[in-house]
Amino acid sequence: MTGSATPTATTAFAVPSARAGEVVAQAASPDGSITVQIRIGNEGHATYAITRFGEEIISPSKLGFLFADQPKWERNLTLTGQSQSQHDETWELPWGERQFVRNHYTELRIDLTERNRLLRKITVVFRLFDNGFGFRYEFPDQPQLKTVNIVEEQTEFAITEPATAWWIPAGEWSRYEYLYNKTPLAEVSQAHTPITLRTASGLHMALHEAALVDYSAMWLRRSTGQVLKANLSPSGIGPKVVRQAPFDTPWRTVQIAGNAGGLVENDLILNLNEPNALGDVSWVVPHKFIGIWWEMHLGLATWGSGEKHGATTQRAKAYIDFAAEHGIRGVLIEGWNTGWDAEWFADGSTFDFTTAYPDFDLEAVCAYAKSKGVRIVGHHETAGNAALYESQLEAALDLYQRLGIDSVKTGYVSDAGGFRTVDDHGRDHYAWHDGQAASRHHLKVVTEAAKRQISINAHEPIKDTGLRRTHPNWVAREGARGMEYNAWGNPPNPPEHELNLVFTRLLSGPMDFTPGILSLEGVNQPLNSTVAKQLALYVVIYSPVQMAADTIENYQQHLEAFQFIKDVPTDWADTRVLNGEVGEFVTIARKDRGSDDWYLGAATNEQPRQLDVSLDFLDAGTNYEATIYRDADDTDYRTDTRHHYVIETHTLTARDTIALNLAPGGGQAIKFALQNL
């Protein structure tokens, strides 16, 4: 790692009362394109405003807090200190979309202190990048604010220019699992983040947060016009956040780009997290896996015991054999442990994470997998009962460690507000999946897993805020409407869904979307996809742990297409977004971290498209054998021709341009293998 952090000014001084809207501090990003101005009004309200290339993009927006046991911190503020510094480093991702990340920003620190009454001080820290900014509040150790009981933040984002928004509702029953709305920003109600905006002039912004640790997740509620206001996820038993000072809040972030693809290539969220806290993480292994999963969603098998029980020793060995034959590292087995026969949804009180059903021999299955060179992927479904899970957590992880299971999929299936936990006083209560209690719980699971060199892939999780940088064993999450909705959803995911995810949910981090349903069949309903698009999703939707989600019987019938799933890596040296528009289409190229090969994935919504793509991302002066998996000329997701695809092989170079012809609901996947001359 290389880097530097050089203070350019450090002062601590009293400032006379500012006139209304007077600028008391300002700073610019390294290239000067992004600037922040801090103003204090005549009533002592502090605001910030952001410009890009001299044009205001965020109008003066409030800063502040409401407390449960003290007056709010919002009025009668004065600037009592400020400093600026420059920071530039390049650090290495142990796994990810690219190998090296540049972290280049200007930091502005401002101390805001009340002029009267309690004289409470809070430091606000801005980090200005050339492609966005983040800011957080730092609560110092001070006698007048030791225990901080936060009812609400007063943080605002006043978007200057009229904008279109892509968003899902917050505070509703299905957590993050909604189809995306596309509306004018002025029609947003209350949204989860990331929320993605495109202004009338074509500027793209994504509002989110980074480093969500021991704090409640931020929802965004539209107050007036185009002003979005922080609304913290509720607690259920009192203040939304309770912390002992000193502490820092999560970063409030805005990623900024001139086009949609620039948002995807933006590393701001990762850069605002703390560096790797685990040291050597070579034991975190990106991989693909298959599993006993899709058949349950189709109703062909059950999680619970009985004649249709999916997780039997015999069935598990069949999956292990298939994985070994085709070079797939992992096999996920859901429903192996007792507790699924009761009314487990949103309860989970009968789950036992160390006891298997009688028809499943965990020890024998793990031994058989080891003999075949395959790893079992563990599964812990809690039904949102985090309290019960924590009581069994260490024993459950110890069992997996002893058996050589180094990756676990966790689950929290319950309605929003049904996350069951225990507070510091031993009180059992219900909370939200993204409240402070959930934030603490997920980090406890990840931390305990790391002690045993186990990776975590959380479903029905708290949202991703880049903590994989600090805890690299937190490899993926769900946190959106996944593939299972194509089995039984009403409606199933439309063709635009994945094209929305790329520019919204996936801006926060990897998603275990579970692609690869080559049969294209749900429960009496077809997938709104083509075969080629299912393959393209392995490049388009990033995760270091990618599931080949169809059944092994279906893969046996589609082995030609399955070859791409076998070949495509899950760890990348570089990522380029070649084109794209939110909800419409995208083309992404990624370079394998383990070779000189490149992979390309392109996908469209219900509209057919021809996308002309330059191959200048390939290494110059080198020939590549391009194996192309494309929609056939007659392919259409709305008919039985959705199964039609063509495999072609061509020799191509960086000087070439190719035409990607995408059918309605279709896609294209290409492997560029370096030819040895």
VONUVO-592931 format. One record per residue (C-alpha): chain; x, y, z. Coordinates in steps of 0.02 Angstrom, whole numbers, plus 50000, padded with zeros to 5 digits. Layout:
<nodes>
A,X,Y,Z
...
</nodes>
This chain:
<nodes>
A,50000,50000,50000
A,50059,50175,49963
A,49985,50336,50024
A,50000,50504,50107
A,49894,50618,50213
A,49959,50795,50226
A,49871,50927,50331
A,49859,51092,50240
A,49783,51195,50380
A,49737,51167,50560
A,49651,51299,50666
A,49542,51313,50819
A,49458,51479,50841
A,49296,51566,50883
A,49199,51640,50739
A,49080,51788,50758
A,48897,51755,50725
A,48874,51730,50539
A,48750,51827,50437
A,48608,51727,50358
A,48684,51598,50244
A,48863,51659,50267
A,48996,51536,50207
A,49107,51491,50354
A,49206,51346,50278
A,49233,51269,50107
A,49340,51141,50019
A,49361,51059,49849
A,49399,50884,49786
A,49576,50848,49722
A,49538,50905,49543
A,49425,51046,49601
A,49268,50977,49519
A,49169,50945,49679
A,49158,51080,49811
A,49069,51096,49977
A,49019,51256,50065
A,48966,51262,50247
A,48847,51402,50292
A,48778,51460,50459
A,48617,51559,50459
A,48563,51699,50575
A,48475,51575,50690
A,48630,51468,50697
A,48570,51331,50580
A,48715,51243,50492
A,48695,51188,50312
A,48805,51117,50176
A,48792,51141,49987
A,48881,51048,49846
A,48934,51110,49674
A,49004,51013,49527
A,49106,51109,49398
A,49035,51267,49473
A,48852,51216,49459
A,48755,51187,49619
A,48690,51008,49627
A,48641,51002,49811
A,48565,51161,49881
A,48594,51213,50062
A,48542,51061,50165
A,48523,51047,50353
A,48635,50959,50477
A,48580,50910,50652
A,48504,50788,50776
A,48351,50760,50884
A,48384,50677,51053
A,48268,50584,51170
A,48331,50663,51331
A,48408,50829,51278
A,48360,50977,51169
A,48393,50952,50985
A,48562,51000,50914
A,48519,51111,50766
A,48505,51295,50815
A,48627,51421,50888
A,48779,51337,50812
A,48943,51421,50777
A,49103,51364,50693
A,49238,51338,50825
A,49369,51250,50722
A,49412,51184,50550
A,49552,51094,50460
A,49588,51023,50289
A,49700,50883,50228
A,49737,50789,50068
A,49743,50600,50056
A,49801,50488,49914
A,49835,50302,49923
A,49812,50145,49822
A,49758,49989,49915
A,49726,49809,49864
A,49560,49719,49875
A,49588,49539,49929
A,49444,49494,49812
A,49323,49601,49716
A,49276,49690,49556
A,49454,49753,49535
A,49618,49717,49619
A,49679,49893,49658
A,49578,50042,49720
A,49634,50223,49723
A,49577,50321,49875
A,49603,50506,49834
A,49509,50641,49926
A,49510,50808,50017
A,49452,50803,50197
A,49367,50951,50280
A,49337,50942,50468
A,49225,51070,50551
A,49185,51088,50735
A,49010,51153,50766
A,48973,51209,50945
A,48817,51280,51023
A,48832,51464,51072
A,48727,51444,51229
A,48643,51320,51345
A,48735,51153,51342
A,48879,51206,51229
A,48880,51035,51147
A,49006,51010,51007
A,48995,50890,50859
A,49126,50876,50723
A,49065,50854,50545
A,49191,50775,50426
A,49174,50790,50237
A,49277,50688,50115
A,49271,50756,49938
A,49316,50640,49795
A,49317,50686,49612
A,49167,50570,49590
A,49065,50607,49745
A,49074,50645,49929
A,49034,50577,50100
A,49011,50657,50271
A,48986,50595,50447
A,48962,50661,50622
A,49091,50630,50758
A,49031,50641,50939
A,49177,50685,51053
A,49196,50641,51236
A,49110,50783,51328
A,49024,50786,51498
A,48862,50863,51433
A,48833,50724,51306
A,48900,50557,51370
A,48756,50439,51328
A,48686,50489,51159
A,48503,50442,51133
A,48465,50485,50952
A,48283,50501,50901
A,48322,50564,50726
A,48450,50646,50616
A,48408,50812,50537
A,48521,50773,50389
A,48453,50830,50221
A,48494,50811,50037
A,48413,50953,49939
A,48432,50903,49757
A,48440,51061,49652
A,48394,51005,49477
A,48234,50911,49431
A,48273,50726,49432
A,48207,50552,49397
A,48225,50427,49539
A,48241,50238,49546
A,48192,50178,49719
A,48108,50049,49829
A,47999,50092,49980
A,48071,50089,50156
A,47975,50044,50312
A,47865,49916,50224
A,47838,49732,50261
A,47954,49649,50135
A,48117,49730,50190
A,48216,49767,50029
A,48124,49644,49917
A,48027,49758,49801
A,48024,49798,49617
A,48100,49968,49581
A,47993,50121,49555
A,48043,50246,49422
A,47964,50414,49463
A,48005,50599,49469
A,48104,50633,49627
A,47962,50746,49682
A,47850,50591,49694
A,47963,50486,49806
A,47886,50446,49975
A,48009,50353,50088
A,48151,50256,50009
A,48288,50135,50053
A,48462,50175,49994
A,48546,50168,49874
A,48422,50279,49782
A,48482,50326,49608
A,48444,50492,49524
A,48464,50559,49348
A,48443,50746,49334
A,48366,50837,49187
A,48541,50879,49123
A,48594,50695,49130
A,48697,50696,49290
A,48685,50533,49389
A,48689,50525,49579
A,48666,50384,49702
A,48628,50423,49885
A,48679,50293,50013
A,48787,50269,50168
A,48953,50187,50211
A,49022,50098,50365
A,48856,50062,50452
A,48922,50003,50621
A,48821,49997,50783
A,48696,50120,50713
A,48526,50120,50633
A,48514,50116,50442
A,48465,50277,50354
A,48304,50283,50256
A,48266,50438,50153
A,48098,50525,50168
A,48050,50661,50046
A,47995,50812,50147
A,47959,50950,50021
A,47997,50968,49837
A,48159,50878,49803
A,48224,50877,49981
A,48265,50704,50050
A,48282,50692,50238
A,48365,50556,50341
A,48243,50445,50434
A,48332,50315,50540
A,48262,50139,50549
A,48158,50121,50709
A,48218,50033,50865
A,48058,49957,50935
A,48099,49996,51117
A,48158,50176,51124
A,48280,50294,51038
A,48334,50238,50865
A,48517,50242,50915
A,48595,50230,51088
A,48784,50253,51096
A,48915,50305,51222
A,49026,50448,51163
A,49151,50458,51085
A,49089,50378,50924
A,49065,50413,50739
A,48907,50394,50636
A,48906,50306,50468
A,48955,50409,50317
A,48813,50489,50218
A,48866,50468,50038
A,48828,50534,49864
A,48911,50450,49715
A,48914,50562,49561
A,48945,50523,49377
A,48912,50595,49206
A,48832,50431,49152
A,48754,50278,49230
A,48908,50170,49205
A,49013,50292,49305
A,48911,50249,49459
A,48954,50063,49442
A,49140,50101,49425
A,49136,50213,49579
A,49233,50149,49733
A,49179,50286,49854
A,49081,50170,49969
A,49229,50052,49992
A,49349,50196,50017
A,49246,50266,50160
A,49263,50104,50259
A,49408,50059,50372
A,49547,49948,50302
A,49550,49759,50322
A,49545,49717,50507
A,49574,49530,50485
A,49751,49524,50415
A,49786,49375,50303
A,49621,49326,50223
A,49685,49202,50095
A,49559,49081,50173
A,49417,49185,50097
A,49396,49096,49931
A,49283,49166,49793
A,49190,49022,49713
A,49037,48954,49625
A,48916,48833,49706
A,48762,48731,49666
A,48633,48675,49791
A,48475,48596,49855
A,48373,48756,49842
A,48280,48791,49679
A,48183,48629,49690
A,48106,48689,49854
A,48048,48849,49772
A,47971,48746,49632
A,47878,48638,49759
A,47972,48481,49706
A,48052,48463,49876
A,48030,48532,50052
A,48142,48609,50184
A,48047,48510,50316
A,48052,48323,50341
A,47941,48198,50252
A,47934,48105,50089
A,47982,48261,49989
A,48123,48314,50104
A,48260,48391,49996
A,48410,48380,50112
A,48438,48194,50116
A,48608,48110,50119
A,48571,48029,49950
A,48519,48192,49868
A,48668,48285,49939
A,48788,48155,49869
A,48708,48173,49697
A,48745,48360,49702
A,48921,48327,49763
A,48951,48207,49618
A,48889,48336,49493
A,48997,48472,49571
A,49151,48361,49566
A,49121,48313,49385
A,49103,48494,49329
A,49231,48582,49438
A,49107,48675,49549
A,49184,48708,49719
A,49031,48714,49832
A,48866,48629,49869
A,48735,48720,49972
A,48614,48611,50069
A,48462,48697,50142
A,48342,48613,50263
A,48468,48490,50338
A,48444,48543,50520
A,48291,48514,50627
A,48160,48648,50655
A,48081,48667,50483
A,47926,48563,50522
A,47848,48690,50640
A,47774,48859,50593
A,47950,48924,50574
A,47916,49082,50472
A,47951,49238,50577
A,47974,49127,50730
A,48122,49008,50714
A,48109,48952,50896
A,48125,48768,50849
A,48283,48783,50744
A,48432,48682,50805
A,48589,48728,50711
A,48689,48574,50761
A,48559,48435,50746
A,48520,48356,50577
A,48362,48270,50520
A,48374,48079,50531
A,48385,48059,50341
A,48535,48175,50329
A,48706,48122,50394
A,48804,48284,50404
A,48968,48201,50452
A,48956,48074,50311
A,48906,48206,50182
A,49053,48318,50229
A,49173,48172,50222
A,49105,48121,50052
A,49122,48299,49987
A,49302,48307,50048
A,49342,48145,49959
A,49278,48223,49798
A,49368,48389,49819
A,49205,48482,49852
A,49160,48600,49994
A,48991,48601,50080
A,48914,48775,50096
A,48831,48789,50266
A,48658,48856,50297
A,48583,48942,50449
A,48405,49002,50429
A,48350,49099,50583
A,48176,49158,50529
A,48228,49326,50599
A,48259,49253,50773
A,48430,49328,50800
A,48414,49301,50988
A,48402,49112,50969
A,48538,49109,50836
A,48660,49203,50947
A,48629,49079,51088
A,48685,48937,50972
A,48806,49035,50862
A,48973,48978,50932
A,48924,48795,50938
A,48854,48802,50761
A,49010,48884,50691
A,49123,48766,50788
A,49034,48619,50707
A,49058,48691,50534
A,49241,48730,50567
A,49274,48552,50624
A,49191,48483,50467
A,49288,48597,50349
A,49140,48707,50301
A,49215,48878,50263
A,49064,48971,50194
A,48891,48994,50270
A,48730,49065,50199
A,48627,49143,50338
A,48444,49193,50325
A,48322,49304,50419
A,48153,49266,50340
A,48022,49368,50431
A,47920,49521,50394
A,48002,49690,50420
A,47991,49733,50604
A,48001,49548,50648
A,48187,49540,50688
A,48191,49463,50862
A,48335,49514,50974
A,48388,49539,51155
A,48446,49708,51220
A,48586,49745,51342
A,48466,49719,51489
A,48411,49546,51431
A,48244,49607,51366
A,48176,49507,51219
A,48099,49620,51087
A,48065,49642,50902
A,48155,49764,50789
A,48183,49805,50606
A,48303,49709,50495
A,48407,49867,50474
A,48398,49944,50648
A,48542,49963,50771
A,48509,49791,50846
A,48524,49709,50675
A,48684,49807,50640
A,48761,49739,50799
A,48700,49562,50766
A,48767,49545,50590
A,48939,49607,50641
A,48940,49485,50786
A,48904,49341,50666
A,49038,49400,50544
A,49165,49424,50683
A,49134,49253,50761
A,49142,49173,50589
A,49309,49257,50553
A,49383,49181,50710
A,49349,49011,50629
A,49399,49064,50452
A,49220,49055,50390
A,49141,49174,50264
A,48963,49241,50279
A,48833,49268,50142
A,48682,49347,50227
A,48504,49339,50158
A,48363,49452,50217
A,48510,49555,50285
A,48545,49730,50339
A,48599,49826,50183
A,48777,49827,50120
A,48879,49982,50160
A,49052,49924,50108
A,49101,49834,50268
A,49178,49696,50162
A,49333,49806,50156
A,49351,49796,50346
A,49283,49619,50363
A,49329,49529,50200
A,49240,49370,50258
A,49073,49460,50235
A,49073,49405,50054
A,48896,49438,49993
A,48717,49475,50040
A,48546,49464,49963
A,48452,49623,50009
A,48343,49638,49854
A,48210,49543,49756
A,48305,49388,49703
A,48286,49243,49582
A,48160,49149,49690
A,48026,49275,49639
A,48039,49202,49465
A,47979,49036,49536
A,47824,49094,49628
A,47819,49285,49627
A,47661,49375,49575
A,47721,49457,49470
A,47889,49376,49434
A,48037,49490,49404
A,48014,49587,49241
A,48154,49596,49110
A,48208,49767,49175
A,48236,49706,49353
A,48419,49657,49339
A,48451,49816,49239
A,48385,49914,49387
A,48486,49815,49514
A,48651,49852,49427
A,48627,50039,49450
A,48543,50036,49622
A,48563,49891,49745
A,48729,49832,49671
A,48808,50003,49700
A,48813,49955,49884
A,48906,49791,49858
A,48898,49610,49799
A,48729,49524,49786
A,48691,49339,49793
A,48557,49350,49659
A,48570,49162,49618
A,48569,49169,49426
A,48583,49027,49301
A,48407,48957,49287
A,48436,48882,49114
A,48269,48789,49116
A,48184,48961,49117
A,48037,48887,49212
A,47959,48936,49376
A,47798,48866,49451
A,47681,48867,49301
A,47762,49027,49239
A,47912,49059,49128
A,48058,49169,49174
A,48058,49338,49088
A,48229,49298,49018
A,48324,49208,48883
A,48459,49077,48909
A,48593,49198,48849
A,48537,49327,48976
A,48549,49200,49118
A,48730,49172,49068
A,48766,49358,49051
A,48707,49386,49231
A,48865,49301,49295
A,48962,49451,49230
A,48829,49585,49248
A,48784,49548,49430
A,48939,49543,49538
A,48965,49422,49682
A,49121,49329,49738
A,49008,49182,49779
A,48899,49143,49629
A,48767,49009,49632
A,48723,48902,49484
A,48545,48901,49547
A,48453,48775,49436
A,48435,48591,49480
A,48569,48469,49425
A,48440,48378,49319
A,48406,48537,49222
A,48591,48570,49200
A,48614,48396,49129
A,48494,48448,48991
A,48587,48611,48954
A,48770,48564,48965
A,48822,48669,48815
A,48760,48829,48897
A,48818,48768,49067
A,48996,48773,49002
A,48999,48963,49019
A,48943,48948,49201
A,49086,48826,49231
A,49212,48942,49148
A,49165,49114,49215
A,49269,49170,49365
A,49205,49252,49525
A,49357,49360,49561
A,49414,49502,49450
A,49569,49606,49416
A,49472,49744,49328
A,49295,49795,49284
A,49238,49910,49142
A,49060,49968,49109
A,49054,49987,48920
A,48879,50060,48909
A,48717,50065,49004
A,48560,50156,49057
A,48464,50123,49218
A,48329,49993,49191
A,48363,49979,49005
A,48527,49893,48960
A,48707,49869,49014
A,48869,49793,48950
A,49007,49752,49074
A,49180,49678,49041
A,49284,49601,49180
A,49461,49532,49180
A,49495,49370,49271
A,49611,49395,49419
A,49684,49222,49393
A,49725,49234,49206
A,49734,49356,49060
A,49557,49310,49003
A,49414,49434,48993
A,49228,49403,49008
A,49085,49510,48943
A,48903,49514,48993
A,48767,49616,48910
A,48582,49621,48951
A,48427,49717,48899
A,48251,49745,48961
A,48098,49701,48856
A,48168,49801,48710
A,48279,49716,48579
A,48443,49809,48553
A,48600,49814,48450
A,48746,49877,48553
A,48907,49914,48460
A,49051,49883,48578
A,49235,49922,48555
A,49352,49787,48620
A,49488,49911,48665
A,49484,49847,48844
A,49577,49692,48783
A,49767,49689,48788
A,49839,49768,48631
A,49934,49664,48505
A,49856,49501,48565
A,49733,49380,48487
A,49588,49314,48589
A,49476,49166,48554
A,49302,49234,48587
A,49170,49106,48632
A,49004,49195,48610
A,48839,49139,48687
A,48704,49246,48606
A,48518,49250,48576
A,48465,49169,48413
A,48387,49278,48279
A,48211,49223,48330
A,48234,49226,48519
A,48102,49318,48622
A,48075,49300,48810
A,47885,49304,48782
A,47881,49141,48682
A,47956,48968,48686
A,48098,49038,48581
A,48170,49108,48743
A,48266,48944,48750
A,48350,48976,48582
A,48533,49028,48583
A,48686,49014,48473
A,48867,48975,48520
A,48999,49049,48405
A,49188,49060,48408
A,49290,49201,48330
A,49467,49268,48341
A,49461,49450,48398
A,49581,49586,48453
A,49578,49752,48543
A,49560,49839,48373
A,49391,49758,48339
A,49215,49820,48368
A,49074,49696,48384
A,48886,49712,48373
A,48792,49636,48518
A,48618,49588,48458
A,48506,49565,48609
A,48333,49490,48593
A,48185,49557,48694
A,48226,49510,48874
A,48391,49443,48812
A,48577,49453,48834
A,48747,49397,48777
A,48895,49318,48864
A,49071,49308,48794
A,49231,49226,48853
A,49389,49305,48781
A,49527,49176,48803
A,49704,49236,48770
A,49779,49140,48623
A,49958,49082,48643
A,50050,49129,48484
</nodes>
